[in-house]
């Protein structure tokens, strides 16, 4: 009788421990999904601003069609990758595809900004200035949201990989996910200092 009670108590403790790990995994997964939702909002804002910027610049950059086309194609690919990743932010392959698409868009925008530097009348246009400022502000918001998301992904992946959590995670199909890596072209260029 005592052995049976001790056995039941041990089983109860193990079950409660498994439930606690499972609930923590669910909580952490929901936190990184919420983090992705914050990025999703900012990326949508970024993607919505780009066509307005391109449309406003068309009159000034009529002979720079390749640059404008490249920006719009990169934007369309990024929108598609964003929708795909939003359908399952826990899928690391979708997050990597989104990272790649957003990096291509960042490079296309960097080319656009470089071309725009050669057109003083374009830089002086109030609408274009406002759109570029909004886009820059949105880039900052994306960076903050991405940092928060990546922190949540790291916490989830670390907790998931620890023993015995990894066994429970495997039993209930909690897969590791990827961090969202967006390149910042400005971060890769050395600052110019002159005295």
N, CA, C and O of each residue as an XYZ file, in Angstrom:
780
protein
N       0.819     -1.198      0.000
C       0.000      0.000      0.000
C       0.863      1.263      0.000
O       0.609      2.172     -0.790
N       1.873      1.340      0.862
C       2.768      2.485      0.947
C       3.577      2.621     -0.343
O       3.788      3.727     -0.840
N       4.022      1.489     -0.876
C       4.775      1.488     -2.121
C       3.910      2.024     -3.252
O       4.393      2.777     -4.099
N       2.661      1.651     -3.274
C       1.737      2.113     -4.304
C       1.541      3.625     -4.195
O       1.513      4.312     -5.215
N       1.408      4.147     -2.991
C       1.237      5.581     -2.779
C       2.489      6.350     -3.194
O       2.401      7.411     -3.812
N       3.645      5.808     -2.852
C       4.909      6.448     -3.242
C       5.040      6.434     -4.764
O       5.451      7.427     -5.363
N       4.695      5.324     -5.380
C       4.737      5.204     -6.843
C       3.796      6.198     -7.502
O       4.159      6.844     -8.485
N       2.592      6.324     -6.964
C       1.623      7.289     -7.511
C       2.106      8.719     -7.314
O       1.923      9.563     -8.191
N       2.720      8.996     -6.167
C       3.246     10.337     -5.897
C       4.372     10.681     -6.875
O       4.433     11.802     -7.379
N       5.263      9.720     -7.144
C       6.356      9.943     -8.094
C       5.790     10.194     -9.488
O       6.231     11.108    -10.185
N       4.818      9.385     -9.892
C       4.187      9.561    -11.209
C       3.513     10.928    -11.285
O       3.608     11.611    -12.305
N       2.834     11.329    -10.213
C       2.172     12.635    -10.183
C       3.182     13.766    -10.321
O       2.942     14.732    -11.046
N       4.315     13.650     -9.626
C       5.358     14.679     -9.709
C       5.927     14.745    -11.127
O       6.125     15.836    -11.663
N       6.188     13.594    -11.733
C       6.714     13.552    -13.108
C       5.715     14.173    -14.073
O       6.101     14.967    -14.931
N       4.439     13.829    -13.948
C       3.401     14.373    -14.826
C       3.303     15.891    -14.657
O       3.204     16.622    -15.643
N       3.331     16.360    -13.415
C       3.267     17.801    -13.151
C       4.497     18.492    -13.747
O       4.381     19.581    -14.310
N       5.655     17.877    -13.629
C       6.886     18.438    -14.195
C       6.784     18.514    -15.722
O       7.163     19.521    -16.321
N       6.280     17.464    -16.342
C       6.109     17.454    -17.803
C       5.118     18.536    -18.217
O       5.349     19.241    -19.200
N       4.039     18.672    -17.494
C       3.050     19.706    -17.791
C       3.668     21.099    -17.656
O       3.408     21.974    -18.481
N       4.475     21.307    -16.634
C       5.125     22.603    -16.426
C       6.066     22.927    -17.590
O       6.074     24.056    -18.081
N       6.850     21.954    -18.029
C       7.756     22.169    -19.164
C       6.948     22.465    -20.426
O       7.265     23.396    -21.166
N       5.915     21.678    -20.667
C       5.065     21.876    -21.844
C       4.457     23.281    -21.834
O       4.493     23.980    -22.847
N       3.905     23.689    -20.704
C       3.294     25.014    -20.612
C       4.316     26.130    -20.828
O       4.009     27.142    -21.458
N       5.515     25.949    -20.312
C       6.570     26.954    -20.517
C       6.964     27.027    -21.993
O       7.177     28.117    -22.524
N       7.061     25.877    -22.656
C       7.363     25.858    -24.091
C       6.268     26.585    -24.882
O       6.567     27.358    -25.792
N       5.020     26.338    -24.536
C       3.900     27.018    -25.209
C       3.994     28.523    -24.982
O       3.817     29.308    -25.914
N       4.269     28.919    -23.759
C       4.380     30.335    -23.423
C       5.513     31.002    -24.214
O       5.331     32.084    -24.771
N       6.663     30.360    -24.258
C       7.799     30.921    -24.993
C       7.538     30.969    -26.491
O       7.919     31.932    -27.156
N       6.897     29.949    -27.022
C       6.557     29.940    -28.454
C       5.599     31.091    -28.764
O       5.757     31.778    -29.773
N       4.620     31.297    -27.909
C       3.669     32.390    -28.130
C       4.342     33.754    -28.035
O       3.956     34.692    -28.733
N       5.346     33.862    -27.173
C       6.065     35.130    -27.055
C       6.851     35.439    -28.322
O       6.851     36.583    -28.777
N       7.529     34.434    -28.910
C       8.268     34.761    -30.127
C       7.312     34.954    -31.294
O       7.619     35.714    -32.214
N       6.165     34.289    -31.282
C       5.173     34.544    -32.337
C       4.618     35.962    -32.222
O       4.374     36.620    -33.233
N       4.421     36.428    -31.001
C       3.994     37.804    -30.803
C       5.087     38.767    -31.270
O       4.799     39.798    -31.879
N       6.329     38.423    -30.980
C       7.444     39.242    -31.464
C       7.452     39.322    -32.973
O       7.718     40.381    -33.542
N       7.159     38.199    -33.633
C       7.099     38.218    -35.093
C       5.933     39.085    -35.572
O       6.048     39.782    -36.579
N       4.824     39.039    -34.857
C       3.669     39.862    -35.240
C       4.037     41.346    -35.213
O       3.557     42.114    -36.047
N       4.885     41.758    -34.264
C       5.328     43.150    -34.201
C       6.194     43.493    -35.417
O       6.072     44.579    -35.984
N       7.065     42.566    -35.812
C       7.882     42.772    -37.006
C       6.977     42.837    -38.230
O       7.167     43.679    -39.107
N       6.004     41.954    -38.284
C       5.081     41.874    -39.407
C       4.394     43.222    -39.643
O       4.259     43.663    -40.784
N       3.963     43.869    -38.563
C       3.307     45.177    -38.674
C       4.265     46.196    -39.282
O       3.880     46.960    -40.168
N       5.501     46.211    -38.813
C       6.472     47.190    -39.309
C       6.885     46.897    -40.757
O       7.060     47.815    -41.558
N       7.039     45.611    -41.078
C       7.389     45.270    -42.457
C       6.249     45.651    -43.402
O       6.494     46.117    -44.514
N       5.017     45.457    -42.965
C       3.873     45.845    -43.796
C       3.884     47.345    -44.040
O       3.628     47.804    -45.153
N       4.183     48.104    -42.996
C       4.282     49.563    -43.138
C       5.389     49.916    -44.124
O       5.211     50.785    -44.978
N       6.520     49.249    -44.006
C       7.648     49.486    -44.918
C       7.238     49.171    -46.352
O       7.503     49.949    -47.268
N       6.598     48.041    -46.535
C       6.195     47.619    -47.880
C       5.135     48.550    -48.468
O       5.086     48.742    -49.683
N       4.296     49.121    -47.625
C       3.272     50.045    -48.102
C       3.857     51.402    -48.501
O       3.333     52.061    -49.400
N       4.923     51.819    -47.849
C       5.542     53.107    -48.163
C       6.321     53.080    -49.481
O       6.387     54.087    -50.186
N       6.894     51.957    -49.803
C       7.791     51.875    -50.957
C       7.097     52.220    -52.280
O       7.655     53.003    -53.050
N       5.908     51.679    -52.585
C       5.270     52.074    -53.861
C       5.014     53.575    -53.954
O       5.137     54.154    -55.033
N       4.660     54.211    -52.838
C       4.448     55.661    -52.849
C       5.747     56.396    -53.159
O       5.755     57.363    -53.921
N       6.832     55.938    -52.571
C       8.131     56.551    -52.820
C       8.541     56.378    -54.276
O       8.998     57.327    -54.912
N       8.380     55.185    -54.796
C       8.744     54.915    -56.189
C       7.875     55.750    -57.134
O       8.379     56.327    -58.098
N       6.589     55.812    -56.860
C       5.673     56.580    -57.718
C       6.042     58.055    -57.710
O       6.030     58.704    -58.756
N       6.369     58.589    -56.541
C       6.751     59.994    -56.441
C       8.074     60.266    -57.147
O       8.284     61.365    -57.661
N       8.959     59.290    -57.180
C      10.278     59.472    -57.795
C      10.273     59.245    -59.300
O      11.224     59.642    -59.974
N       9.239     58.620    -59.848
C       9.209     58.282    -61.278
C       9.423     59.490    -62.177
O      10.151     59.400    -63.166
N       8.816     60.592    -61.858
C       8.945     61.778    -62.705
C      10.384     62.266    -62.769
O      10.834     62.744    -63.810
N      11.107     62.149    -61.662
C      12.481     62.635    -61.618
C      13.480     61.618    -62.158
O      14.538     61.986    -62.669
N      13.142     60.350    -62.043
C      14.092     59.297    -62.404
C      13.627     58.505    -63.620
O      13.734     57.279    -63.646
N      13.113     59.202    -64.620
C      12.558     58.498    -65.784
C      13.602     57.624    -66.481
O      13.257     56.573    -67.020
N      14.850     58.032    -66.482
C      15.882     57.220    -67.139
C      16.562     56.260    -66.152
O      17.560     55.629    -66.499
N      16.045     56.148    -64.954
C      16.554     55.202    -63.956
C      15.520     54.107    -63.696
O      15.353     53.656    -62.562
N      14.837     53.691    -64.740
C      13.773     52.688    -64.622
C      14.262     51.390    -63.982
O      13.531     50.765    -63.213
N      15.484     50.984    -64.293
C      16.003     49.736    -63.721
C      16.022     49.790    -62.193
O      15.660     48.821    -61.525
N      16.443     50.917    -61.653
C      16.497     51.067    -60.206
C      15.099     50.971    -59.604
O      14.890     50.284    -58.604
N      14.155     51.660    -60.214
C      12.777     51.645    -59.711
C      12.156     50.254    -59.849
O      11.447     49.792    -58.955
N      12.427     49.598    -60.966
C      11.904     48.247    -61.181
C      12.505     47.286    -60.167
O      11.802     46.437    -59.618
N      13.798     47.416    -59.918
C      14.479     46.552    -58.942
C      13.875     46.723    -57.546
O      13.674     45.746    -56.826
N      13.589     47.967    -57.174
C      12.990     48.229    -55.863
C      11.614     47.576    -55.774
O      11.298     46.934    -54.772
N      10.797     47.732    -56.809
C       9.442     47.175    -56.771
C       9.461     45.645    -56.800
O       8.659     45.009    -56.116
N      10.356     45.051    -57.574
C      10.455     43.581    -57.593
C      10.906     43.052    -56.232
O      10.371     42.063    -55.732
N      11.886     43.715    -55.643
C      12.368     43.300    -54.322
C      11.265     43.479    -53.281
O      11.111     42.652    -52.382
N      10.511     44.549    -53.405
C       9.398     44.782    -52.486
C       8.346     43.684    -52.623
O       7.857     43.164    -51.620
N       7.998     43.331    -53.854
C       6.987     42.292    -54.079
C       7.452     40.939    -53.544
O       6.658     40.196    -52.967
N       8.733     40.614    -53.732
C       9.278     39.368    -53.177
C       9.239     39.389    -51.652
O       8.935     38.377    -51.020
N       9.547     40.540    -51.066
C       9.529     40.662    -49.611
C       8.104     40.525    -49.065
O       7.896     39.908    -48.020
N       7.137     41.093    -49.762
C       5.735     40.976    -49.332
C       5.313     39.513    -49.348
O       4.667     39.032    -48.417
N       5.682     38.814    -50.410
C       5.339     37.394    -50.527
C       5.991     36.577    -49.405
O       5.342     35.738    -48.781
N       7.267     36.830    -49.159
C       7.984     36.112    -48.093
C       7.411     36.460    -46.721
O       7.347     35.606    -45.837
N       6.997     37.711    -46.546
C       6.403     38.134    -45.275
C       5.106     37.377    -45.016
O       4.880     36.888    -43.909
N       4.261     37.282    -46.024
C       2.995     36.565    -45.864
C       3.245     35.093    -45.568
O       2.560     34.494    -44.740
N       4.226     34.516    -46.248
C       4.564     33.111    -46.033
C       5.063     32.884    -44.602
O       4.651     31.932    -43.939
N       5.950     33.762    -44.134
C       6.494     33.631    -42.776
C       5.416     33.890    -41.730
O       5.407     33.248    -40.679
N       4.522     34.810    -42.001
C       3.461     35.126    -41.039
C       2.515     33.945    -40.850
O       1.898     33.803    -39.794
N       2.400     33.098    -41.873
C       1.510     31.946    -41.745
C       2.049     30.916    -40.754
O       1.278     30.153    -40.172
N       3.383     30.891    -40.556
C       3.980     29.976    -39.570
C       5.342     30.508    -39.131
O       6.369     30.061    -39.641
N       5.365     31.470    -38.180
C       6.640     32.041    -37.753
C       7.560     31.049    -37.053
O       8.728     31.356    -36.816
N       7.060     29.878    -36.722
C       7.901     28.869    -36.078
C       8.715     28.085    -37.102
O       9.616     27.334    -36.728
N       8.411     28.248    -38.383
C       9.120     27.526    -39.445
C      10.393     28.292    -39.807
O      10.340     29.357    -40.423
N      11.529     27.734    -39.416
C      12.814     28.391    -39.646
C      13.113     28.661    -41.105
O      13.726     29.680    -41.423
N      12.699     27.779    -42.002
C      12.951     27.969    -43.435
C      12.214     29.203    -43.948
O      12.746     29.949    -44.770
N      11.002     29.416    -43.469
C      10.228     30.592    -43.897
C      10.870     31.876    -43.369
O      10.884     32.896    -44.057
N      11.393     31.822    -42.158
C      12.055     32.995    -41.579
C      13.335     33.303    -42.359
O      13.639     34.469    -42.608
N      14.082     32.274    -42.745
C      15.291     32.488    -43.548
C      14.941     33.085    -44.912
O      15.648     33.961    -45.409
N      13.855     32.614    -45.510
C      13.415     33.150    -46.800
C      13.035     34.625    -46.649
O      13.353     35.444    -47.510
N      12.353     34.955    -45.548
C      11.996     36.350    -45.282
C      13.253     37.190    -45.083
O      13.345     38.300    -45.607
N      14.210     36.678    -44.339
C      15.473     37.401    -44.133
C      16.133     37.713    -45.468
O      16.576     38.837    -45.707
N      16.195     36.722    -46.323
C      16.818     36.897    -47.637
C      16.069     37.938    -48.471
O      16.690     38.808    -49.081
N      14.751     37.852    -48.497
C      13.949     38.794    -49.282
C      14.083     40.218    -48.745
O      14.185     41.169    -49.520
N      14.084     40.364    -47.427
C      14.220     41.703    -46.837
C      15.622     42.266    -47.077
O      15.779     43.473    -47.259
N      16.629     41.410    -47.080
C      17.987     41.877    -47.374
C      18.088     42.356    -48.818
O      18.751     43.355    -49.094
N      17.437     41.653    -49.737
C      17.425     42.092    -51.135
C      16.714     43.437    -51.265
O      17.152     44.307    -52.018
N      15.622     43.600    -50.532
C      14.899     44.874    -50.556
C      15.765     45.995    -49.986
O      15.780     47.100    -50.528
N      16.473     45.725    -48.915
C      17.366     46.739    -48.329
C      18.447     47.158    -49.318
O      18.775     48.340    -49.421
N      19.000     46.193    -50.042
C      20.011     46.524    -51.054
C      19.409     47.350    -52.191
O      20.036     48.292    -52.674
N      18.198     46.999    -52.616
C      17.538     47.753    -53.683
C      17.250     49.183    -53.219
O      17.418     50.132    -53.986
N      16.821     49.336    -51.976
C      16.577     50.681    -51.449
C      17.876     51.465    -51.320
O      17.898     52.672    -51.562
N      18.952     50.794    -50.942
C      20.251     51.473    -50.861
C      20.661     51.986    -52.235
O      21.185     53.093    -52.353
N      20.425     51.184    -53.278
C      20.708     51.632    -54.649
C      19.840     52.832    -55.009
O      20.312     53.789    -55.624
N      18.569     52.773    -54.622
C      17.658     53.887    -54.888
C      18.162     55.153    -54.216
O      18.187     56.217    -54.834
N      18.568     55.045    -52.942
C      19.073     56.214    -52.221
C      20.336     56.757    -52.886
O      20.527     57.971    -52.957
N      21.194     55.868    -53.370
C      22.424     56.302    -54.046
C      22.086     57.066    -55.323
O      22.693     58.095    -55.618
N      21.123     56.561    -56.070
C      20.707     57.248    -57.297
C      20.061     58.591    -56.938
O      20.316     59.600    -57.596
N      19.239     58.601    -55.909
C      18.542     59.821    -55.503
C      19.522     60.925    -55.105
O      19.223     62.109    -55.259
N      20.682     60.541    -54.597
C      21.692     61.535    -54.203
C      22.134     62.387    -55.398
O      22.552     63.531    -55.221
N      22.045     61.838    -56.599
C      22.486     62.548    -57.806
C      21.433     63.513    -58.350
O      21.680     64.201    -59.340
N      20.278     63.569    -57.722
C      19.189     64.408    -58.215
C      18.748     65.381    -57.116
O      17.884     65.054    -56.302
N      19.349     66.581    -57.098
C      19.010     67.550    -56.044
C      17.518     67.902    -56.032
O      16.936     68.107    -54.967
N      16.904     67.972    -57.215
C      15.479     68.316    -57.260
C      14.628     67.201    -56.636
O      13.560     67.461    -56.082
N      15.112     65.970    -56.734
C      14.409     64.844    -56.116
C      14.531     64.928    -54.597
O      13.553     64.749    -53.871
N      15.739     65.200    -54.135
C      15.962     65.304    -52.687
C      15.209     66.489    -52.097
O      14.843     66.468    -50.922
N      14.973     67.533    -52.910
C      14.289     68.730    -52.436
C      12.766     68.554    -52.427
O      12.061     69.337    -51.791
N      12.261     67.549    -53.118
C      10.818     67.327    -53.190
C      10.280     66.969    -51.809
O      10.750     66.028    -51.170
N       9.293     67.732    -51.361
C       8.753     67.569    -50.010
C       8.119     66.195    -49.798
O       8.295     65.585    -48.743
N       7.390     65.715    -50.784
C       6.738     64.405    -50.664
C       7.774     63.304    -50.527
O       7.630     62.405    -49.698
N       8.807     63.372    -51.332
C       9.851     62.351    -51.292
C      10.618     62.433    -49.980
O      10.961     61.405    -49.395
N      10.887     63.633    -49.520
C      11.563     63.786    -48.229
C      10.736     63.155    -47.111
O      11.265     62.433    -46.266
N       9.438     63.436    -47.117
C       8.564     62.898    -46.076
C       8.522     61.370    -46.151
O       8.603     60.699    -45.123
N       8.397     60.816    -47.363
C       8.354     59.363    -47.521
C       9.666     58.720    -47.076
O       9.660     57.664    -46.444
N      10.793     59.359    -47.407
C      12.090     58.812    -47.012
C      12.263     58.870    -45.491
O      12.836     57.958    -44.895
N      11.770     59.933    -44.871
C      11.837     60.026    -43.410
C      10.962     58.958    -42.759
O      11.370     58.328    -41.784
N       9.762     58.755    -43.296
C       8.880     57.717    -42.760
C       9.500     56.333    -42.940
O       9.412     55.482    -42.056
N      10.121     56.124    -44.085
C      10.775     54.840    -44.352
C      11.942     54.636    -43.393
O      12.140     53.533    -42.882
N      12.705     55.674    -43.150
C      13.827     55.589    -42.209
C      13.323     55.292    -40.798
O      13.900     54.467    -40.089
N      12.258     55.959    -40.396
C      11.657     55.713    -39.082
C      11.164     54.275    -38.981
O      11.323     53.624    -37.948
N      10.568     53.791    -40.054
C      10.072     52.414    -40.071
C      11.223     51.423    -39.997
O      11.102     50.384    -39.348
N      12.342     51.729    -40.653
C      13.520     50.858    -40.583
C      13.979     50.727    -39.136
O      14.356     49.641    -38.697
N      13.946     51.828    -38.398
C      14.327     51.784    -36.980
C      13.360     50.920    -36.182
O      13.777     50.151    -35.315
N      12.086     51.044    -36.472
C      11.084     50.234    -35.773
C      11.268     48.758    -36.092
O      11.126     47.906    -35.215
N      11.586     48.455    -37.349
C      11.844     47.069    -37.739
C      13.044     46.536    -36.949
O      13.025     45.404    -36.465
N      14.071     47.351    -36.827
C      15.271     46.922    -36.098
C      14.952     46.624    -34.632
O      15.411     45.617    -34.094
N      14.179     47.479    -33.992
C      13.813     47.240    -32.590
C      12.936     46.000    -32.461
O      13.136     45.184    -31.561
N      11.969     45.862    -33.359
C      11.080     44.690    -33.316
C      11.855     43.409    -33.584
O      11.613     42.383    -32.949
N      12.787     43.474    -34.524
C      13.598     42.303    -34.850
C      14.457     41.902    -33.662
O      14.618     40.714    -33.383
N      15.004     42.874    -32.969
C      15.825     42.573    -31.793
C      14.983     41.881    -30.723
O      15.418     40.893    -30.130
N      13.789     42.395    -30.479
C      12.906     41.778    -29.481
C      12.519     40.364    -29.909
O      12.511     39.443    -29.092
N      12.203     40.197    -31.177
C      11.843     38.871    -31.697
C      13.012     37.898    -31.539
O      12.837     36.780    -31.054
N      14.203     38.330    -31.953
C      15.375     37.455    -31.867
C      15.697     37.081    -30.422
O      16.141     35.965    -30.151
N      15.474     38.012    -29.497
C      15.671     37.692    -28.073
C      14.700     36.599    -27.633
O      15.088     35.663    -26.933
N      13.450     36.718    -28.039
C      12.442     35.707    -27.676
C      12.756     34.353    -28.317
O      12.585     33.311    -27.684
N      13.212     34.369    -29.562
C      13.589     33.125    -30.236
C      14.753     32.468    -29.506
O      14.767     31.251    -29.324
N      15.731     33.272    -29.087
C      16.879     32.723    -28.367
C      16.441     32.077    -27.049
O      16.895     30.984    -26.709
N      15.563     32.752    -26.313
C      15.073     32.196    -25.045
C      14.328     30.885    -25.302
O      14.536     29.901    -24.593
N      13.466     30.875    -26.312
C      12.710     29.667    -26.650
C      13.652     28.524    -27.041
O      13.547     27.419    -26.509
N      14.567     28.796    -27.968
C      15.469     27.750    -28.438
C      16.358     27.226    -27.311
O      16.606     26.023    -27.226
N      16.837     28.116    -26.451
C      17.686     27.698    -25.328
C      16.898     26.814    -24.367
O      17.376     25.756    -23.958
N      15.704     27.242    -24.012
C      14.875     26.452    -23.099
C      14.537     25.104    -23.720
O      14.557     24.078    -23.040
N      14.230     25.108    -25.001
C      13.864     23.897    -25.726
C      15.017     22.900    -25.787
O      14.787     21.691    -25.774
N      16.242     23.386    -25.854
C      17.404     22.516    -26.012
C      17.921     21.935    -24.696
O      18.684     20.969    -24.709
N      17.518     22.505    -23.570
C      18.007     22.028    -22.272
C      17.392     20.668    -21.943
O      16.276     20.350    -22.352
N      18.164     19.873    -21.184
C      17.677     18.577    -20.732
C      16.887     18.781    -19.452
O      17.337     19.564    -18.616
N      15.798     18.170    -19.240
C      15.015     17.213    -20.014
C      13.985     17.866    -20.937
O      13.159     17.186    -21.545
N      14.051     19.212    -21.031
C      13.086     19.934    -21.874
C      13.134     19.463    -23.326
O      12.110     19.416    -24.008
N      14.341     19.115    -23.792
C      14.475     18.678    -25.180
C      13.690     17.392    -25.449
O      13.207     17.188    -26.563
N      13.562     16.547    -24.469
C      12.790     15.310    -24.633
C      11.304     15.655    -24.757
O      10.618     15.158    -25.650
N      10.824     16.494    -23.873
C       9.410     16.884    -23.916
C       9.122     17.678    -25.187
O       8.084     17.486    -25.821
N      10.041     18.572    -25.560
C       9.871     19.348    -26.798
C       9.794     18.416    -28.004
O       8.988     18.633    -28.909
N      10.621     17.390    -28.017
C      10.585     16.419    -29.107
C       9.294     15.625    -29.131
O       8.738     15.360    -30.197
N       8.819     15.245    -27.957
C       7.562     14.487    -27.883
C       6.372     15.281    -28.399
O       5.458     14.723    -29.006
N       6.389     16.590    -28.155
C       5.258     17.429    -28.540
C       5.551     18.296    -29.767
O       4.830     19.258    -30.033
N       6.596     17.962    -30.507
C       6.946     18.607    -31.791
C       7.183     20.112    -31.672
O       6.727     20.877    -32.522
N       7.884     20.538    -30.639
C       8.317     21.927    -30.549
C       9.654     22.020    -31.276
O      10.681     21.583    -30.758
N       9.636     22.591    -32.479
C      10.846     22.693    -33.287
C      11.577     23.997    -33.004
O      10.977     25.007    -32.637
N      12.885     23.942    -33.186
C      13.676     25.169    -33.072
C      13.276     26.088    -34.212
O      12.850     25.630    -35.272
N      13.414     27.379    -33.989
C      13.120     28.324    -35.058
C      14.339     29.199    -35.293
O      15.308     29.161    -34.535
N      14.273     29.977    -36.345
C      15.402     30.818    -36.762
C      15.198     32.257    -36.323
O      14.072     32.743    -36.214
N      16.310     32.920    -36.076
C      16.257     34.351    -35.820
C      16.139     35.070    -37.155
O      16.565     34.555    -38.189
N      15.567     36.244    -37.124
C      15.414     37.053    -38.328
C      16.650     37.926    -38.470
O      16.880     38.826    -37.663
N      17.433     37.659    -39.485
C      18.678     38.385    -39.717
C      18.501     39.319    -40.900
O      18.429     38.871    -42.044
N      18.431     40.612    -40.630
C      18.331     41.604    -41.690
C      19.636     42.370    -41.751
O      20.139     42.858    -40.739
N      20.176     42.466    -42.953
C      21.422     43.202    -43.132
C      21.155     44.688    -43.062
O      20.127     45.178    -43.529
N      22.079     45.378    -42.483
C      22.023     46.834    -42.473
C      23.215     47.310    -43.288
O      24.342     47.293    -42.794
N      22.986     47.742    -44.546
C      24.118     48.127    -45.393
C      25.003     49.202    -44.769
O      26.217     49.207    -44.973
N      24.392     50.115    -44.008
C      25.173     51.178    -43.379
C      26.138     50.613    -42.338
O      27.218     51.164    -42.130
N      25.755     49.527    -41.690
C      26.604     48.939    -40.662
C      27.848     48.299    -41.249
O      28.834     48.104    -40.538
N      27.822     47.970    -42.521
C      28.946     47.313    -43.162
C      29.947     48.282    -43.780
O      31.026     47.872    -44.206
N      29.595     49.561    -43.831
C      30.508     50.538    -44.404
C      31.225     51.273    -43.284
O      30.631     51.606    -42.258
N      32.495     51.517    -43.494
C      33.284     52.212    -42.481
C      32.885     53.686    -42.465
O      32.697     54.291    -43.520
N      32.757     54.257    -41.282
C      32.415     55.687    -41.214
C      33.563     56.532    -41.737
O      34.733     56.210    -41.531
N      33.214     57.622    -42.418
C      34.234     58.540    -42.937
C      34.394     59.669    -41.951
O      33.425     60.323    -41.566
N      35.638     59.892    -41.545
C      35.928     60.932    -40.580
C      36.910     61.900    -41.224
O      37.936     61.495    -41.771
N      36.584     63.162    -41.152
C      37.529     64.159    -41.678
C      37.677     65.284    -40.648
O      36.737     65.645    -39.940
N      38.865     65.802    -40.601
C      39.163     66.866    -39.645
C      39.506     68.139    -40.361
O      39.787     69.152    -39.720
